[in-house]
Amino acid sequence: DGGITQSPKYLFRKEGQNVTLSCEQNLNHDAMYWYRQDPGQGLRLIYYSQIVNDFQKGDIAEGYSVSREKKESFPLTVTSAQKNPTAFYLCASSIVGGYSNQPQHFGDGTRLSIL
Amino acid sequence: EDKVVQSPLSLVVHEGDTVTLNCSYEVTNFRSLLWYKQEKKAPTFLFMLTSSGIEKKSGRLSSILDKKELFSILNITATQTGDSAVYLCAVEDMRGGSEKLVFGKGTKLTVNP
């Protein structure tokens, strides 16, 4: 089955701690994205990557970091500099380039809370 | 600044009613508009619209785009309790050559039996 796998489903962070959220896809998609969703809000873009070893900041990148060492994987680290990390985090992927007319597909999300 | 505005933010209807959800946008380099349905977890894709005036249909759901007036509507006829969800509108912005989605806040639809 092709899809996007996010883990863990639930994560708790202590003060001053960095935590890493995993996102893996087997759709052979070039592009991967991380979004944050707060209650009553739409999705806001944190980081995105259109090719291995390259990534760009989205609208709310402060306090987060990413890496893209493999096409299939795009982990997100929530650092201690992110003062309000409690949110639902969604990873997505898509085909890139030209007029592919293919939508982004989403994982099931990770819910992060502060201890 | 790019923005996507959905209305209403919340809607409660009875089974069998027809609903219309609205999405207006201001995006610099528009490529497409997408509708997603989000229940508890992952948003699931409904429609992608690129051309004005062409209705897309899937069962009881349909959607249309007006690129002159910069809006889209999502219609659901004969609503069922399973249609209860948050419906997200997103616009694909090609600014800077990157394919990014700008999301609205969503419309929370509750269908009561």
Contacts between the chains, C-beta under 8 A, distances in Angstrom:
chain1	res1	chain2	res2	distance
A	4	B	42	7.9
A	31	B	99	6.8
A	33	B	101	7.8
A	35	B	103	7.8
A	40	B	9	7.7
A	40	B	105	6.7
A	41	B	105	5.7
A	42	B	4	7.4
A	42	B	6	8.0
A	42	B	88	6.4
A	42	B	90	7.9
A	42	B	103	3.6
A	42	B	104	5.2
A	42	B	105	4.5
A	42	B	106	5.7
A	43	B	43	7.7
A	43	B	88	7.2
A	43	B	90	7.6
A	43	B	101	7.6
A	43	B	103	4.4
A	44	B	103	7.4
A	45	B	100	6.2
A	45	B	101	7.3
A	48	B	98	7.2
A	48	B	100	6.7
A	50	B	98	6.7
A	50	B	99	7.6
A	56	B	98	6.7
A	58	B	100	7.4
A	90	B	42	7.0
A	90	B	43	7.4
A	94	B	99	7.1
A	96	B	99	6.4
A	101	B	32	7.2
A	101	B	48	6.4
A	101	B	50	6.9
A	103	B	34	5.6
A	103	B	45	4.6
A	103	B	48	5.4
A	104	B	34	7.9
A	104	B	45	8.0
A	104	B	101	6.2
A	105	B	45	7.0
A	106	B	36	7.9
A	106	B	42	4.2
A	106	B	43	5.1
A	106	B	44	7.7
A	107	B	42	6.0
A	108	B	41	4.3
A	108	B	42	4.8
A	109	B	41	5.4
A	109	B	42	6.4
